[in-house]
Amino acid sequence: MQIEFTPVRTDTRLALERHGDCLIVNGERFDFAPLPEGAELPAEAIESDWFTGVVRRVNGVLHLAVRLPHGADAPDETLFPQPVMALKDGPVATPPYSKTDTAKEAQHEQD
């Protein structure tokens, strides 16, 4: 599963988790298993504001784009995010919400 991000300033945080062809966004499950190879599903067809572009399956890989919430002091890695390949089931790493979150993570790694 390849996930691209569309940064947006909002107070809502984002938690992603992959389970097969399902993406769980802040606890809400979206099942893309029925999407056949080469098919596309427009964001408007998904009952969620989290998706920002067409979902497609290319060579067996789901490609999708989701909103990436960030704080007023978001770091560059959040404002200009790189796509993420979620190759296995479980939580999907996302860029930090704010520079404060980045500093907390760095401090946690030093402890």
TIVO-2410 file (N, C-alpha, C; in nm, 3 decimals):
# residues 111
REC num residu      c1      c2      c3 atome chaine
REC   1      M   0.085  -0.117   0.000     N      A
REC   1      M   0.000   0.000   0.000    CA      A
REC   1      M   0.090   0.123   0.000     C      A
REC   2      Q   0.071   0.209  -0.099     N      A
REC   2      Q   0.146   0.334  -0.105    CA      A
REC   2      Q   0.053   0.448  -0.066     C      A
REC   3      I   0.096   0.525   0.033     N      A
REC   3      I   0.014   0.633   0.085    CA      A
REC   3      I   0.085   0.766   0.061     C      A
REC   4      E   0.017   0.855  -0.007     N      A
REC   4      E   0.065   0.992  -0.024    CA      A
REC   4      E  -0.015   1.080   0.072     C      A
REC   5      F   0.046   1.190   0.111     N      A
REC   5      F  -0.017   1.279   0.208    CA      A
REC   5      F  -0.044   1.416   0.150     C      A
REC   6      T  -0.158   1.473   0.191     N      A
REC   6      T  -0.195   1.610   0.156    CA      A
REC   6      T  -0.200   1.689   0.286     C      A
REC   7      P  -0.099   1.771   0.315     N      A
REC   7      P  -0.096   1.845   0.441    CA      A
REC   7      P  -0.213   1.942   0.453     C      A
REC   8      V  -0.268   1.950   0.573     N      A
REC   8      V  -0.378   2.043   0.601    CA      A
REC   8      V  -0.369   2.085   0.748     C      A
REC   9      R  -0.382   2.213   0.773     N      A
REC   9      R  -0.376   2.266   0.910    CA      A
REC   9      R  -0.509   2.240   0.979     C      A
REC  10      T  -0.503   2.160   1.085     N      A
REC  10      T  -0.623   2.130   1.164    CA      A
REC  10      T  -0.579   2.079   1.301     C      A
REC  11      D  -0.669   2.085   1.397     N      A
REC  11      D  -0.639   2.039   1.532    CA      A
REC  11      D  -0.657   1.888   1.547     C      A
REC  12      T  -0.718   1.824   1.451     N      A
REC  12      T  -0.740   1.679   1.455    CA      A
REC  12      T  -0.610   1.606   1.425     C      A
REC  13      R  -0.578   1.505   1.503     N      A
REC  13      R  -0.458   1.424   1.480    CA      A
REC  13      R  -0.494   1.308   1.388     C      A
REC  14      L  -0.392   1.240   1.335     N      A
REC  14      L  -0.412   1.128   1.242    CA      A
REC  14      L  -0.344   1.003   1.294     C      A
REC  15      A  -0.418   0.893   1.292     N      A
REC  15      A  -0.362   0.761   1.322    CA      A
REC  15      A  -0.402   0.668   1.210     C      A
REC  16      L  -0.303   0.605   1.145     N      A
REC  16      L  -0.328   0.512   1.035    CA      A
REC  16      L  -0.282   0.373   1.073     C      A
REC  17      E  -0.357   0.275   1.025     N      A
REC  17      E  -0.319   0.137   1.045    CA      A
REC  17      E  -0.360   0.056   0.923     C      A
REC  18      R  -0.272  -0.032   0.880     N      A
REC  18      R  -0.301  -0.116   0.764    CA      A
REC  18      R  -0.332  -0.257   0.810     C      A
REC  19      H  -0.435  -0.315   0.749     N      A
REC  19      H  -0.470  -0.456   0.769    CA      A
REC  19      H  -0.509  -0.511   0.633     C      A
REC  20      G  -0.413  -0.573   0.564     N      A
REC  20      G  -0.437  -0.624   0.430    CA      A
REC  20      G  -0.470  -0.510   0.336     C      A
REC  21      D  -0.585  -0.518   0.271     N      A
REC  21      D  -0.630  -0.412   0.180    CA      A
REC  21      D  -0.719  -0.310   0.251     C      A
REC  22      C  -0.718  -0.311   0.383     N      A
REC  22      C  -0.796  -0.216   0.462    CA      A
REC  22      C  -0.703  -0.111   0.522     C      A
REC  23      L  -0.750   0.013   0.521     N      A
REC  23      L  -0.680   0.120   0.589    CA      A
REC  23      L  -0.772   0.170   0.699     C      A
REC  24      I  -0.721   0.174   0.819     N      A
REC  24      I  -0.797   0.224   0.933    CA      A
REC  24      I  -0.748   0.365   0.961     C      A
REC  25      V  -0.840   0.460   0.952     N      A
REC  25      V  -0.809   0.602   0.970    CA      A
REC  25      V  -0.880   0.649   1.096     C      A
REC  26      N  -0.802   0.679   1.199     N      A
REC  26      N  -0.858   0.723   1.327    CA      A
REC  26      N  -0.971   0.631   1.374     C      A
REC  27      G  -0.948   0.502   1.361     N      A
REC  27      G  -1.044   0.402   1.409    CA      A
REC  27      G  -1.151   0.362   1.310     C      A
REC  28      E  -1.162   0.432   1.199     N      A
REC  28      E  -1.263   0.399   1.098    CA      A
REC  28      E  -1.199   0.315   0.986     C      A
REC  29      R  -1.260   0.201   0.957     N      A
REC  29      R  -1.204   0.103   0.863    CA      A
REC  29      R  -1.257   0.127   0.721     C      A
REC  30      F  -1.163   0.129   0.625     N      A
REC  30      F  -1.197   0.143   0.483    CA      A
REC  30      F  -1.139   0.023   0.410     C      A
REC  31      D  -1.226  -0.058   0.351     N      A
REC  31      D  -1.186  -0.183   0.288    CA      A
REC  31      D  -1.178  -0.164   0.136     C      A
REC  32      F  -1.056  -0.176   0.082     N      A
REC  32      F  -1.035  -0.160  -0.061    CA      A
REC  32      F  -1.012  -0.294  -0.131     C      A
REC  33      A  -1.036  -0.404  -0.062     N      A
REC  33      A  -1.018  -0.538  -0.120    CA      A
REC  33      A  -1.099  -0.558  -0.248     C      A
REC  34      P  -1.222  -0.506  -0.258     N      A
REC  34      P  -1.301  -0.527  -0.381    CA      A
REC  34      P  -1.247  -0.452  -0.504     C      A
REC  35      L  -1.152  -0.359  -0.485     N      A
REC  35      L  -1.100  -0.281  -0.598    CA      A
REC  35      L  -1.010  -0.369  -0.684     C      A
REC  36      P  -1.051  -0.399  -0.808     N      A
REC  36      P  -0.971  -0.488  -0.893    CA      A
REC  36      P  -0.848  -0.418  -0.952     C      A
REC  37      E  -0.757  -0.498  -1.002     N      A
REC  37      E  -0.635  -0.449  -1.067    CA      A
REC  37      E  -0.671  -0.350  -1.177     C      A
REC  38      G  -0.604  -0.234  -1.178     N      A
REC  38      G  -0.625  -0.134  -1.281    CA      A
REC  38      G  -0.745  -0.043  -1.259     C      A
REC  39      A  -0.825  -0.072  -1.159     N      A
REC  39      A  -0.945   0.008  -1.134    CA      A
REC  39      A  -0.912   0.130  -1.050     C      A
REC  40      E  -1.000   0.230  -1.056     N      A
REC  40      E  -0.986   0.353  -0.979    CA      A
REC  40      E  -1.115   0.383  -0.905     C      A
REC  41      L  -1.099   0.438  -0.787     N      A
REC  41      L  -1.213   0.479  -0.706    CA      A
REC  41      L  -1.191   0.626  -0.669     C      A
REC  42      P  -1.278   0.716  -0.717     N      A
REC  42      P  -1.258   0.858  -0.685    CA      A
REC  42      P  -1.282   0.885  -0.536     C      A
REC  43      A  -1.212   0.984  -0.484     N      A
REC  43      A  -1.225   1.019  -0.343    CA      A
REC  43      A  -1.371   1.051  -0.307     C      A
REC  44      E  -1.444   1.107  -0.401     N      A
REC  44      E  -1.584   1.142  -0.376    CA      A
REC  44      E  -1.671   1.019  -0.349     C      A
REC  45      A  -1.627   0.902  -0.395     N      A
REC  45      A  -1.704   0.779  -0.376    CA      A
REC  45      A  -1.679   0.717  -0.238     C      A
REC  46      I  -1.581   0.769  -0.166     N      A
REC  46      I  -1.549   0.720  -0.032    CA      A
REC  46      I  -1.616   0.812   0.068     C      A
REC  47      E  -1.691   0.754   0.159     N      A
REC  47      E  -1.766   0.835   0.255    CA      A
REC  47      E  -1.675   0.882   0.368     C      A
REC  48      S  -1.579   0.968   0.331     N      A
REC  48      S  -1.486   1.022   0.429    CA      A
REC  48      S  -1.415   1.142   0.369     C      A
REC  49      D  -1.387   1.240   0.453     N      A
REC  49      D  -1.311   1.357   0.410    CA      A
REC  49      D  -1.161   1.332   0.418     C      A
REC  50      W  -1.119   1.218   0.471     N      A
REC  50      W  -0.977   1.189   0.486    CA      A
REC  50      W  -0.907   1.164   0.353     C      A
REC  51      F  -0.978   1.116   0.253     N      A
REC  51      F  -0.916   1.080   0.126    CA      A
REC  51      F  -0.920   1.198   0.030     C      A
REC  52      T  -0.805   1.223  -0.036     N      A
REC  52      T  -0.793   1.344  -0.117    CA      A
REC  52      T  -0.771   1.317  -0.265     C      A
REC  53      G  -0.765   1.195  -0.303     N      A
REC  53      G  -0.741   1.165  -0.443    CA      A
REC  53      G  -0.797   1.029  -0.481     C      A
REC  54      V  -0.771   0.991  -0.602     N      A
REC  54      V  -0.819   0.863  -0.655    CA      A
REC  54      V  -0.745   0.749  -0.585     C      A
REC  55      V  -0.818   0.645  -0.548     N      A
REC  55      V  -0.758   0.522  -0.498    CA      A
REC  55      V  -0.750   0.428  -0.617     C      A
REC  56      R  -0.633   0.371  -0.639     N      A
REC  56      R  -0.616   0.280  -0.754    CA      A
REC  56      R  -0.530   0.162  -0.713     C      A
REC  57      R  -0.546   0.053  -0.788     N      A
REC  57      R  -0.462  -0.064  -0.769    CA      A
REC  57      R  -0.376  -0.082  -0.893     C      A
REC  58      V  -0.243  -0.078  -0.875     N      A
REC  58      V  -0.148  -0.091  -0.984    CA      A
REC  58      V  -0.048  -0.201  -0.947     C      A
REC  59      N  -0.040  -0.303  -1.030     N      A
REC  59      N   0.050  -0.416  -1.003    CA      A
REC  59      N   0.027  -0.474  -0.864     C      A
REC  60      G  -0.100  -0.480  -0.823     N      A
REC  60      G  -0.137  -0.537  -0.695    CA      A
REC  60      G  -0.121  -0.445  -0.575     C      A
REC  61      V  -0.066  -0.325  -0.597     N      A
REC  61      V  -0.042  -0.230  -0.488    CA      A
REC  61      V  -0.150  -0.123  -0.488     C      A
REC  62      L  -0.209  -0.101  -0.372     N      A
REC  62      L  -0.306   0.009  -0.358    CA      A
REC  62      L  -0.230   0.140  -0.346     C      A
REC  63      H  -0.275   0.241  -0.421     N      A
REC  63      H  -0.219   0.375  -0.416    CA      A
REC  63      H  -0.331   0.467  -0.370     C      A
REC  64      L  -0.307   0.543  -0.264     N      A
REC  64      L  -0.410   0.634  -0.215    CA      A
REC  64      L  -0.347   0.756  -0.152     C      A
REC  65      A  -0.427   0.860  -0.133     N      A
REC  65      A  -0.382   0.984  -0.073    CA      A
REC  65      A  -0.476   1.022   0.041     C      A
REC  66      V  -0.419   1.060   0.154     N      A
REC  66      V  -0.500   1.100   0.269    CA      A
REC  66      V  -0.453   1.236   0.321     C      A
REC  67      R  -0.543   1.303   0.389     N      A
REC  67      R  -0.509   1.431   0.452    CA      A
REC  67      R  -0.410   1.406   0.566     C      A
REC  68      L  -0.315   1.495   0.578     N      A
REC  68      L  -0.216   1.488   0.686    CA      A
REC  68      L  -0.232   1.612   0.773     C      A
REC  69      P  -0.302   1.598   0.886     N      A
REC  69      P  -0.319   1.713   0.973    CA      A
REC  69      P  -0.185   1.757   1.031     C      A
REC  70      H  -0.171   1.888   1.053     N      A
REC  70      H  -0.050   1.938   1.117    CA      A
REC  70      H  -0.080   2.063   1.197     C      A
REC  71      G   0.007   2.090   1.292     N      A
REC  71      G  -0.005   2.207   1.377    CA      A
REC  71      G   0.052   2.330   1.309     C      A
REC  72      A   0.039   2.443   1.377     N      A
REC  72      A   0.088   2.570   1.323    CA      A
REC  72      A   0.240   2.572   1.311     C      A
REC  73      D   0.308   2.489   1.389     N      A
REC  73      D   0.454   2.486   1.385    CA      A
REC  73      D   0.507   2.355   1.325     C      A
REC  74      A   0.440   2.307   1.223     N      A
REC  74      A   0.479   2.179   1.161    CA      A
REC  74      A   0.617   2.187   1.097     C      A
REC  75      P   0.694   2.079   1.108     N      A
REC  75      P   0.825   2.077   1.043    CA      A
REC  75      P   0.813   2.057   0.892     C      A
REC  76      D   0.921   2.083   0.821     N      A
REC  76      D   0.921   2.069   0.676    CA      A
REC  76      D   0.883   1.928   0.630     C      A
REC  77      E   0.923   1.825   0.705     N      A
REC  77      E   0.892   1.687   0.665    CA      A
REC  77      E   0.741   1.661   0.666     C      A
REC  78      T   0.666   1.743   0.739     N      A
REC  78      T   0.521   1.732   0.742    CA      A
REC  78      T   0.458   1.820   0.635     C      A
REC  79      L   0.514   1.938   0.615     N      A
REC  79      L   0.460   2.030   0.515    CA      A
REC  79      L   0.488   1.984   0.372     C      A
REC  80      F   0.596   1.908   0.355     N      A
REC  80      F   0.636   1.856   0.225    CA      A
REC  80      F   0.662   1.705   0.239     C      A
REC  81      P   0.557   1.628   0.268     N      A
REC  81      P   0.575   1.486   0.302    CA      A
REC  81      P   0.609   1.398   0.183     C      A
REC  82      Q   0.685   1.294   0.212     N      A
REC  82      Q   0.717   1.192   0.113    CA      A
REC  82      Q   0.612   1.080   0.124     C      A
REC  83      P   0.584   1.011   0.014     N      A
REC  83      P   0.492   0.896   0.021    CA      A
REC  83      P   0.549   0.789   0.113     C      A
REC  84      V   0.461   0.709   0.169     N      A
REC  84      V   0.498   0.600   0.258    CA      A
REC  84      V   0.453   0.469   0.195     C      A
REC  85      M   0.540   0.370   0.197     N      A
REC  85      M   0.503   0.235   0.156    CA      A
REC  85      M   0.471   0.155   0.282     C      A
REC  86      A   0.345   0.120   0.300     N      A
REC  86      A   0.303   0.038   0.414    CA      A
REC  86      A   0.304  -0.107   0.365     C      A
REC  87      L   0.415  -0.175   0.389     N      A
REC  87      L   0.435  -0.309   0.335    CA      A
REC  87      L   0.377  -0.419   0.422     C      A
REC  88      K   0.356  -0.391   0.550     N      A
REC  88      K   0.303  -0.495   0.638    CA      A
REC  88      K   0.189  -0.439   0.722     C      A
REC  89      D   0.114  -0.528   0.781     N      A
REC  89      D   0.001  -0.489   0.865    CA      A
REC  89      D   0.050  -0.423   0.993     C      A
REC  90      G  -0.030  -0.331   1.042     N      A
REC  90      G   0.002  -0.263   1.167    CA      A
REC  90      G  -0.002  -0.113   1.149     C      A
REC  91      P   0.042  -0.040   1.252     N      A
REC  91      P   0.042   0.106   1.245    CA      A
REC  91      P   0.130   0.157   1.130     C      A
REC  92      V   0.086   0.266   1.069     N      A
REC  92      V   0.160   0.329   0.960    CA      A
REC  92      V   0.222   0.458   1.015     C      A
REC  93      A   0.353   0.470   0.999     N      A
REC  93      A   0.423   0.590   1.047    CA      A
REC  93      A   0.381   0.710   0.963     C      A
REC  94      T   0.353   0.820   1.029     N      A
REC  94      T   0.319   0.945   0.961    CA      A
REC  94      T   0.416   1.054   1.008     C      A
REC  95      P   0.434   1.156   0.927     N      A
REC  95      P   0.519   1.268   0.971    CA      A
REC  95      P   0.462   1.331   1.098     C      A
REC  96      P   0.547   1.395   1.178     N      A
REC  96      P   0.502   1.454   1.304    CA      A
REC  96      P   0.401   1.567   1.283     C      A
REC  97      Y   0.312   1.580   1.379     N      A
REC  97      Y   0.209   1.683   1.376    CA      A
REC  97      Y   0.270   1.823   1.389     C      A
REC  98      S   0.374   1.834   1.473     N      A
REC  98      S   0.434   1.965   1.499    CA      A
REC  98      S   0.582   1.948   1.532     C      A
REC  99      K   0.653   2.060   1.537     N      A
REC  99      K   0.794   2.056   1.577    CA      A
REC  99      K   0.807   2.009   1.721     C      A
REC 100      T   0.708   2.040   1.803     N      A
REC 100      T   0.707   1.995   1.942    CA      A
REC 100      T   0.706   1.843   1.949     C      A
REC 101      D   0.624   1.779   1.863     N      A
REC 101      D   0.620   1.633   1.858    CA      A
REC 101      D   0.755   1.576   1.816     C      A
REC 102      T   0.821   1.641   1.721     N      A
REC 102      T   0.952   1.597   1.675    CA      A
REC 102      T   1.053   1.603   1.789     C      A
REC 103      A   1.050   1.710   1.868     N      A
REC 103      A   1.142   1.724   1.981    CA      A
REC 103      A   1.114   1.618   2.087     C      A
REC 104      K   0.986   1.588   2.113     N      A
REC 104      K   0.951   1.485   2.211    CA      A
REC 104      K   1.002   1.349   2.166     C      A
REC 105      E   0.988   1.317   2.036     N      A
REC 105      E   1.035   1.189   1.984    CA      A
REC 105      E   1.187   1.179   1.998     C      A
REC 106      A   1.259   1.286   1.970     N      A
REC 106      A   1.405   1.286   1.982    CA      A
REC 106      A   1.445   1.264   2.128     C      A
REC 107      Q   1.376   1.328   2.220     N      A
REC 107      Q   1.406   1.313   2.363    CA      A
REC 107      Q   1.377   1.170   2.407     C      A
REC 108      H   1.268   1.113   2.360     N      A
REC 108      H   1.230   0.975   2.396    CA      A
REC 108      H   1.336   0.875   2.347     C      A
REC 109      E   1.391   0.898   2.227     N      A
REC 109      E   1.493   0.811   2.172    CA      A
REC 109      E   1.621   0.818   2.252     C      A
REC 110      Q   1.650   0.934   2.315     N      A
REC 110      Q   1.772   0.949   2.394    CA      A
REC 110      Q   1.759   0.883   2.531     C      A
REC 111      D   1.636   0.871   2.581     N      A
REC 111      D   1.613   0.813   2.716    CA      A
REC 111      D   1.639   0.666   2.721     C      A
***
